[in-house]
């Protein structure tokens, strides 16, 4: 092995360029507010109601990045109109904002300060970042079309030129941002939030969607993609190192089209190289076993593997639950239609009226069960899918440490050989070559020292990143499970009310 830099680990799923178009959504999409720029662009059909992962009075993630709750917004939210992003709206780093903040921002300074022991989280610039993807629109027609996402940012951080920003980004721009952060920070042991995966089928469906059914399916796909992209940006904004990166700031601020991220295309040369690198990484993970001397890493690797397996099993079970709930909703609708037809044929007035009311009740129950299936998917299923991707990111950063260890072992092996060569030359009296070999020994000693420092540093950084990941994971699951149970109770309560209203009709049959 040489001292050359190894290629960066690829994203969990090699994304296609402009995969935006192929996304499905359950989204409420409205037209863009910038009418001058998008008057000629057709908006995507409105999606289903958003479901929220947030609690009214809890911060979702704990770090040196305190979170700010907007109580006015929370009080206006209903149980059916919640944002399924898994994050609090405001992201604050310090208790005191900068003096130049607007009056509206100063009213949102109810923050929670949580300290950590990570030196990398110190000296963070005061401020907060609030990111949302408010709207999507389809640009162009046919196979050359794509979906643009309107990223709206509010902040008081001094690195930005203004406090309010709104830019349009295509899906490949998000993938390009992820690649830049990975290339820059993964080698240092930073946990890079995963970008949403491509979906060629969904993208193609959006490009060629024509009838109303295809448009509805495309809208669902786009909304799911919108929520995933929003979570991706908010996770970056919560990280005290990644949030200050110039690529991330340019992504949020530059009100122009970013350079096309051609490396995200699977058919590009870079995409082919990533595919080969990914195969090589997979083989290396399988064949190479590191002599681990830190029990902490052994324990965490086992924990991550078990967590990954159980999350995948639970995700499959929730997906099956969603399918079964939708089938139950469809069966309820079929029963309602049959009961309505029977009521028209029934000659007994009381029984006919009761059957008609029964059909109405089953129509309402169908609607509630459909909404409950969407809640299962939006709140629970998407969270599990998101964390499966995050577990993959944790595995990547653990493997990066193994690669650094391999470099260190290689340097140690070469240094040993050079020392042995120097000793042989001295014993044989070939003093003319001893000086050259001595210089090589010094060079490899320096390389080994650098590799050792890099290994120690990445080990330390990974421990801090993993600790913060665990804190965030526990708090986020707590918030999501609480929201999910509340939605379940609301749906069941609504069904009970529908049946209680039908009881007098059933008793009135004479």
C-alpha positions as CSV (number, residue, x, y, z in Angstrom):
1,X,0.0,0.0,0.0
2,X,1.3,3.5,-0.8
3,X,0.9,6.8,0.9
4,X,-1.4,8.1,-1.8
5,X,-4.8,9.3,-0.9
6,X,-7.5,6.7,-1.3
7,X,-10.6,7.7,-3.2
8,X,-13.5,9.0,-1.0
9,X,-16.2,6.6,-0.1
10,X,-19.2,6.8,-2.4
11,X,-22.6,7.8,-1.3
12,X,-24.8,4.9,-0.3
13,X,-26.6,4.9,-3.5
14,X,-25.1,6.2,-6.7
15,X,-27.4,9.0,-7.7
16,X,-28.6,9.8,-11.2
17,X,-28.3,13.3,-12.5
18,X,-31.5,15.4,-12.1
19,X,-33.3,12.5,-10.5
20,X,-35.6,15.2,-9.1
21,X,-38.0,14.5,-11.7
22,X,-38.4,11.1,-10.7
23,X,-39.5,11.6,-7.2
24,X,-42.9,10.8,-5.7
25,X,-44.6,13.0,-3.1
26,X,-47.4,13.3,-0.7
27,X,-47.1,17.1,-0.8
28,X,-49.0,20.2,-0.8
29,X,-47.4,22.0,-3.6
30,X,-48.3,25.6,-4.3
31,X,-47.1,27.8,-7.1
32,X,-43.9,29.7,-6.8
33,X,-44.1,33.2,-5.4
34,X,-41.5,34.5,-7.8
35,X,-44.0,35.1,-10.6
36,X,-41.5,36.8,-12.8
37,X,-39.2,33.8,-13.0
38,X,-41.8,31.0,-13.0
39,X,-44.9,32.4,-14.6
40,X,-44.4,30.0,-17.5
41,X,-43.7,26.9,-15.4
42,X,-46.4,24.4,-14.5
43,X,-46.7,23.6,-10.8
44,X,-46.9,20.1,-9.5
45,X,-50.3,18.9,-8.3
46,X,-51.0,19.4,-4.6
47,X,-49.9,16.5,-2.4
48,X,-51.5,15.0,0.7
49,X,-51.5,16.7,4.1
50,X,-48.1,17.0,5.7
51,X,-47.5,15.1,8.9
52,X,-45.3,16.5,11.6
53,X,-42.5,14.9,13.5
54,X,-42.2,17.7,16.0
55,X,-43.5,18.2,19.5
56,X,-44.7,21.5,20.7
57,X,-42.3,22.0,23.5
58,X,-39.4,19.7,22.9
59,X,-36.1,20.2,21.1
60,X,-35.4,17.4,18.7
61,X,-31.7,17.3,18.6
62,X,-29.1,18.0,21.4
63,X,-25.7,19.5,20.6
64,X,-23.8,22.6,20.9
65,X,-26.5,23.7,18.5
66,X,-29.5,24.7,20.7
67,X,-32.9,24.6,19.1
68,X,-35.4,27.3,19.1
69,X,-39.2,26.6,19.2
70,X,-41.6,28.9,17.5
71,X,-44.5,28.8,19.9
72,X,-46.8,30.9,17.8
73,X,-46.4,28.5,14.9
74,X,-46.9,25.4,17.1
75,X,-50.0,26.7,18.6
76,X,-51.5,27.2,15.2
77,X,-50.7,23.7,14.0
78,X,-53.4,21.0,14.0
79,X,-52.8,17.3,14.4
80,X,-53.3,16.9,10.6
81,X,-51.0,19.7,9.5
82,X,-47.6,18.9,10.8
83,X,-44.3,19.0,9.0
84,X,-42.7,15.6,8.5
85,X,-39.1,16.6,8.7
86,X,-38.0,15.4,12.1
87,X,-36.5,18.7,13.1
88,X,-37.4,21.8,15.0
89,X,-38.0,24.9,12.9
90,X,-35.3,27.0,14.4
91,X,-31.7,26.0,14.8
92,X,-29.7,28.2,17.3
93,X,-26.1,27.9,18.3
94,X,-25.8,30.3,21.2
95,X,-28.1,31.8,23.7
96,X,-27.3,35.3,22.5
97,X,-27.8,36.2,18.8
98,X,-25.8,38.8,17.0
99,X,-26.7,42.5,17.6
100,X,-27.8,42.9,14.0
101,X,-30.7,40.5,14.1
102,X,-34.1,41.8,13.1
103,X,-36.9,42.2,15.7
104,X,-38.7,39.1,14.5
105,X,-35.6,37.0,15.0
106,X,-35.1,38.5,18.5
107,X,-38.5,37.2,19.5
108,X,-37.4,33.7,18.6
109,X,-34.5,33.5,21.1
110,X,-36.0,31.0,23.5
111,X,-33.1,28.6,23.1
112,X,-31.8,25.6,25.0
113,X,-28.0,25.4,25.6
114,X,-26.6,21.9,25.7
115,X,-22.9,21.5,26.1
116,X,-20.7,18.7,24.8
117,X,-17.0,17.8,25.4
118,X,-16.1,18.0,21.8
119,X,-13.4,20.5,21.1
120,X,-14.5,20.6,17.5
121,X,-17.9,22.0,18.7
122,X,-16.3,25.0,20.4
123,X,-16.1,28.6,19.2
124,X,-19.2,28.3,17.0
125,X,-20.5,31.5,15.5
126,X,-23.5,32.9,17.2
127,X,-26.7,32.5,15.2
128,X,-29.4,30.3,13.9
129,X,-30.5,28.8,10.5
130,X,-34.0,28.0,9.6
131,X,-34.3,26.0,6.3
132,X,-37.4,24.9,4.5
133,X,-38.2,23.7,1.0
134,X,-41.5,25.5,0.5
135,X,-42.4,24.8,-3.1
136,X,-41.5,22.6,-6.1
137,X,-42.1,23.1,-9.8
138,X,-41.6,21.2,-12.9
139,X,-39.3,22.9,-15.4
140,X,-39.6,22.0,-19.1
141,X,-41.4,19.2,-20.8
142,X,-40.6,15.7,-21.8
143,X,-37.4,13.8,-21.0
144,X,-35.4,17.1,-20.7
145,X,-37.7,18.4,-17.9
146,X,-36.7,18.4,-14.2
147,X,-38.1,19.5,-10.8
148,X,-36.8,22.6,-9.1
149,X,-37.0,23.0,-5.3
150,X,-37.4,26.4,-3.7
151,X,-35.1,26.4,-0.7
152,X,-36.0,29.2,1.8
153,X,-33.5,30.2,4.5
154,X,-33.8,32.6,7.4
155,X,-30.6,33.2,9.5
156,X,-28.7,35.8,11.4
157,X,-25.3,34.3,10.9
158,X,-22.7,36.8,9.7
159,X,-21.3,34.6,7.0
160,X,-24.4,35.3,4.9
161,X,-25.0,38.6,3.2
162,X,-28.7,38.7,4.0
163,X,-31.0,37.3,6.7
164,X,-33.6,36.0,4.2
165,X,-32.7,33.9,1.2
166,X,-34.7,31.9,-1.4
167,X,-33.0,29.9,-4.2
168,X,-34.1,27.3,-6.7
169,X,-32.1,24.0,-6.7
170,X,-32.5,20.9,-8.8
171,X,-31.9,17.4,-7.4
172,X,-28.4,17.0,-8.8
173,X,-27.4,20.2,-6.9
174,X,-28.2,18.4,-3.6
175,X,-26.2,15.4,-4.7
176,X,-23.3,17.6,-5.7
177,X,-23.4,19.3,-2.2
178,X,-23.3,15.9,-0.6
179,X,-20.3,14.8,-2.7
180,X,-18.4,18.0,-1.8
181,X,-19.0,17.6,1.9
182,X,-18.0,13.9,1.7
183,X,-14.8,14.6,-0.1
184,X,-13.8,17.3,2.3
185,X,-14.9,16.0,5.7
186,X,-15.3,12.2,5.7
187,X,-11.5,11.7,5.9
188,X,-11.6,13.7,9.1
189,X,-14.1,11.4,10.7
190,X,-17.1,13.7,10.3
191,X,-20.6,12.1,10.0
192,X,-22.0,13.3,6.7
193,X,-25.8,13.2,6.5
194,X,-26.8,11.0,3.5
195,X,-28.5,12.5,0.5
196,X,-31.8,11.0,-0.8
197,X,-31.3,8.1,-3.2
198,X,-32.2,8.2,-6.9
199,X,-35.3,6.7,-8.2
200,X,-35.1,6.2,-12.0
201,X,-38.6,4.8,-12.3
202,X,-40.2,7.7,-10.4
203,X,-38.1,10.3,-12.3
204,X,-39.1,8.9,-15.6
205,X,-42.7,8.8,-14.6
206,X,-42.6,12.5,-13.8
207,X,-41.1,13.4,-17.1
208,X,-43.7,11.5,-19.1
209,X,-46.7,12.1,-16.8
210,X,-49.8,13.1,-18.8
211,X,-53.1,11.9,-17.3
212,X,-54.4,12.8,-13.9
213,X,-53.5,9.5,-12.3
214,X,-49.9,9.8,-13.4
215,X,-49.8,13.4,-12.1
216,X,-51.1,12.3,-8.7
217,X,-48.5,9.6,-8.4
218,X,-45.8,12.0,-9.5
219,X,-47.0,14.5,-6.9
220,X,-46.7,12.0,-4.2
221,X,-43.2,11.1,-5.3
222,X,-42.1,14.7,-5.5
223,X,-43.4,15.4,-2.0
224,X,-41.5,12.5,-0.5
225,X,-38.4,13.7,-2.2
226,X,-39.0,17.3,-1.0
227,X,-39.3,16.2,2.6
228,X,-36.2,14.0,2.3
229,X,-34.2,16.9,0.8
230,X,-35.4,19.2,3.6
231,X,-34.3,16.7,6.3
232,X,-30.9,16.5,4.5
233,X,-30.3,20.2,4.6
234,X,-31.5,20.6,8.2
235,X,-29.2,17.8,9.4
236,X,-26.3,19.7,7.8
237,X,-27.4,22.9,9.4
238,X,-27.4,21.2,12.8
239,X,-23.7,20.3,12.4
240,X,-21.4,23.0,13.8
241,X,-18.7,22.2,11.2
242,X,-20.6,21.4,8.1
243,X,-22.9,24.4,8.5
244,X,-20.0,26.7,8.1
245,X,-18.7,25.1,4.9
246,X,-18.5,27.5,1.9
247,X,-20.2,25.0,-0.4
248,X,-23.2,24.8,2.0
249,X,-23.4,28.6,2.3
250,X,-23.2,29.0,-1.5
251,X,-25.9,26.4,-1.9
252,X,-28.3,28.4,0.3
253,X,-27.3,31.9,-0.8
254,X,-26.3,32.1,-4.4
255,X,-29.4,33.1,-6.3
256,X,-28.2,31.7,-9.6
257,X,-27.9,28.3,-11.2
258,X,-25.0,26.3,-9.6
259,X,-22.4,24.6,-11.8
260,X,-23.9,21.4,-13.1
261,X,-22.8,18.5,-10.9
262,X,-22.1,16.1,-13.7
263,X,-20.2,13.7,-11.4
264,X,-23.6,12.7,-9.9
265,X,-24.7,11.0,-13.2
266,X,-24.3,7.3,-13.2
267,X,-23.4,7.3,-16.9
268,X,-20.6,9.8,-16.5
269,X,-16.9,8.9,-16.3
270,X,-16.9,9.9,-12.7
271,X,-19.9,7.8,-12.0
272,X,-18.3,4.7,-13.6
273,X,-15.1,5.3,-11.5
274,X,-17.3,5.6,-8.4
275,X,-18.9,2.3,-9.2
276,X,-15.5,0.6,-9.5
277,X,-14.3,2.3,-6.3
278,X,-17.5,1.2,-4.5
279,X,-16.8,-2.4,-5.5
280,X,-13.2,-2.1,-4.3
281,X,-14.4,-0.6,-1.0
282,X,-16.9,-3.5,-0.5
283,X,-14.2,-6.1,-1.2
284,X,-11.9,-4.3,1.2
285,X,-14.5,-4.3,4.0
286,X,-15.1,-8.0,3.5
287,X,-11.5,-9.2,3.2
288,X,-9.6,-6.9,5.6
289,X,-10.0,-7.4,9.3
290,X,-8.4,-4.6,11.5
291,X,-6.7,-5.6,14.7
292,X,-8.8,-3.4,16.9
293,X,-7.2,-2.4,20.1
294,X,-10.0,-0.1,21.4
295,X,-12.9,-1.9,23.0
296,X,-15.1,1.2,22.4
297,X,-15.0,0.7,18.6
298,X,-15.6,-3.0,18.8
299,X,-18.7,-2.4,20.9
300,X,-20.0,0.3,18.7
301,X,-19.5,-1.6,15.5
302,X,-21.5,-4.5,16.9
303,X,-24.2,-2.1,18.0
304,X,-24.4,-0.4,14.6
305,X,-24.7,-3.8,12.8
306,X,-27.5,-4.9,15.1
307,X,-29.2,-1.5,14.9
308,X,-29.0,-1.6,11.1
309,X,-30.6,-5.1,10.9
310,X,-33.4,-4.3,13.3
311,X,-34.2,-1.0,11.6
312,X,-34.5,-2.7,8.3
313,X,-36.8,-5.4,9.7
314,X,-39.0,-2.7,11.4
315,X,-39.0,-0.7,8.2
316,X,-40.2,-3.7,6.2
317,X,-42.9,-4.4,8.9
318,X,-44.1,-0.8,8.7
319,X,-44.3,-0.9,4.9
320,X,-46.4,-4.0,5.2
321,X,-48.6,-2.2,7.7
322,X,-49.1,0.7,5.4
323,X,-50.1,-1.6,2.5
324,X,-52.6,-3.5,4.8
325,X,-54.1,-0.3,6.0
326,X,-54.7,0.9,2.5
327,X,-56.2,-2.4,1.5
328,X,-58.5,-2.2,4.6
329,X,-59.5,1.4,3.5
330,X,-60.3,0.1,0.0
331,X,-62.4,-2.7,1.5
332,X,-64.3,-0.2,3.6
333,X,-65.0,1.8,0.5
334,X,-66.2,-1.3,-1.4
335,X,-68.5,-2.1,1.5
336,X,-69.9,1.4,1.5
337,X,-70.8,1.2,-2.2
338,X,-72.5,-2.2,-1.7
339,X,-74.4,-1.0,1.3
340,X,-75.6,2.1,-0.6
341,X,-76.8,-0.1,-3.5
342,X,-78.6,-2.4,-1.1
343,X,-80.3,0.6,0.6
344,X,-81.8,1.6,-2.7
345,X,-83.2,-1.9,-3.2
346,X,-84.6,-2.2,0.3
347,X,-88.4,-1.5,0.5
348,X,-88.5,-1.2,4.3
349,X,-88.1,2.5,5.0
350,X,-86.3,2.2,8.4
351,X,-83.9,-0.5,7.2
352,X,-83.2,1.4,3.9
353,X,-82.4,4.6,5.8
354,X,-80.1,2.6,8.2
355,X,-78.3,1.0,5.3
356,X,-77.8,4.3,3.7
357,X,-76.4,5.8,6.9
358,X,-74.2,2.7,7.3
359,X,-72.8,3.4,3.8
360,X,-72.0,6.9,4.8
361,X,-70.2,5.8,8.0
362,X,-68.0,3.4,6.0
363,X,-67.1,6.1,3.5
364,X,-66.0,8.3,6.5
365,X,-64.1,5.3,7.9
366,X,-62.4,4.7,4.6
367,X,-61.2,8.3,4.6
368,X,-59.8,8.0,8.2
369,X,-58.0,4.7,7.4
370,X,-56.5,6.1,4.3
371,X,-55.2,9.1,6.3
372,X,-53.9,6.7,9.0
373,X,-52.0,4.8,6.3
374,X,-50.5,8.0,5.1
375,X,-49.5,8.9,8.7
376,X,-47.9,5.5,9.2
377,X,-45.8,6.2,6.1
378,X,-45.0,9.9,6.6
379,X,-44.1,9.7,10.2
380,X,-42.8,6.3,10.9
381,X,-41.7,4.7,7.7
382,X,-39.8,7.7,6.4
383,X,-38.0,8.1,9.7
384,X,-36.9,4.5,9.6
385,X,-35.7,4.8,6.0
386,X,-33.9,8.0,6.9
387,X,-32.0,6.4,9.8
388,X,-31.1,3.4,7.7
389,X,-29.3,5.9,5.5
390,X,-27.7,7.5,8.6
391,X,-26.5,4.1,9.8
392,X,-24.8,3.7,6.4
393,X,-23.1,7.0,6.9
394,X,-21.9,5.9,10.3
395,X,-20.5,2.7,8.8
396,X,-18.7,4.8,6.1
397,X,-16.9,6.9,8.7
398,X,-15.9,3.8,10.7
399,X,-14.5,2.3,7.5
400,X,-12.6,5.5,6.9
401,X,-10.8,5.0,10.1
402,X,-9.9,1.5,9.0
403,X,-8.4,2.9,5.8
404,X,-6.3,5.3,7.9
405,X,-5.1,2.4,10.0
406,X,-4.2,0.5,6.8
407,X,-2.0,3.5,5.7
408,X,-0.4,3.5,9.1
409,X,0.4,-0.2,9.0
410,X,1.8,0.2,5.5
411,X,4.1,3.0,6.6
412,X,5.2,0.9,9.5
413,X,6.0,-2.1,7.2
414,X,8.0,0.1,4.8
415,X,9.9,1.7,7.7
416,X,10.8,-1.7,9.1
417,X,12.2,-2.8,5.7
418,X,14.2,0.5,5.3
419,X,15.7,0.0,8.7
420,X,16.6,-3.5,7.9
421,X,18.2,-2.4,4.6
422,X,20.2,0.3,6.4
423,X,21.5,-2.3,8.9
424,X,22.6,-4.7,6.1
425,X,24.4,-1.9,4.3
426,X,26.3,-0.9,7.5
427,X,27.2,-4.5,8.2
428,X,28.5,-5.1,4.6
429,X,30.5,-1.8,4.6
430,X,28.6,-0.2,1.7
431,X,28.7,3.2,3.3
432,X,28.2,5.0,0.0
433,X,24.5,4.0,0.1
434,X,23.9,4.3,3.8
435,X,23.3,8.0,3.6
436,X,20.6,7.6,1.0
437,X,18.8,4.9,2.9
438,X,19.1,6.9,6.1
439,X,17.2,9.8,4.5
440,X,14.5,7.3,3.4
441,X,14.3,6.0,6.9
442,X,13.8,9.6,8.2
443,X,11.1,10.2,5.5
444,X,9.1,7.1,6.5
445,X,9.5,7.8,10.2
446,X,7.8,11.2,9.5
447,X,5.1,9.5,7.4
448,X,4.4,7.0,10.1
449,X,4.2,9.8,12.7
450,X,1.7,11.7,10.5
451,X,-0.4,8.5,10.0
452,X,-0.4,7.9,13.7
453,X,-1.5,11.4,14.4
454,X,-4.2,11.1,11.7
455,X,-5.4,7.8,13.2
456,X,-5.6,9.3,16.7
457,X,-7.4,12.3,15.5
458,X,-10.0,10.5,13.4
459,X,-10.6,8.1,16.3
460,X,-11.3,11.0,18.6
461,X,-13.5,12.8,16.1
462,X,-15.6,9.6,15.5
463,X,-16.2,9.2,19.2
464,X,-17.6,12.7,19.5
465,X,-19.6,12.4,16.3
466,X,-21.1,9.1,17.3
467,X,-22.0,10.4,20.8
468,X,-23.9,13.3,19.2
469,X,-25.5,10.9,16.8
470,X,-26.8,8.8,19.6
471,X,-28.2,11.8,21.5
472,X,-30.0,13.0,18.4
473,X,-31.3,9.6,17.5
474,X,-32.9,9.0,20.9
475,X,-34.5,12.4,21.1
476,X,-35.8,12.2,17.5
477,X,-37.3,8.7,18.0
478,X,-38.9,9.9,21.2
479,X,-40.5,12.8,19.4
480,X,-41.6,10.8,16.4
481,X,-43.1,7.9,18.5
482,X,-45.0,10.4,20.6
483,X,-46.4,12.1,17.5
484,X,-47.3,8.8,15.9
485,X,-49.2,7.6,19.0
486,X,-51.1,10.9,19.2
487,X,-52.1,10.5,15.5
488,X,-53.2,6.9,16.2
489,X,-55.4,8.0,19.1
490,X,-56.9,10.8,17.0
491,X,-57.8,8.4,14.2
492,X,-59.3,5.8,16.4
493,X,-61.3,8.5,18.3
494,X,-62.7,9.8,15.0
495,X,-63.8,6.3,14.0
496,X,-65.5,5.8,17.3
497,X,-67.4,9.0,16.9
498,X,-68.6,8.0,13.5
499,X,-69.9,4.7,14.8
500,X,-71.5,6.3,17.9
501,X,-73.4,8.7,15.6
502,X,-74.8,5.6,13.7
503,X,-76.1,3.8,16.8
504,X,-79.4,5.8,17.0
505,X,-80.1,5.0,13.3
506,X,-79.6,1.3,13.9
507,X,-81.9,1.4,17.0
508,X,-84.5,3.3,15.1
509,X,-85.2,0.4,12.7
510,X,-88.8,-0.7,13.4
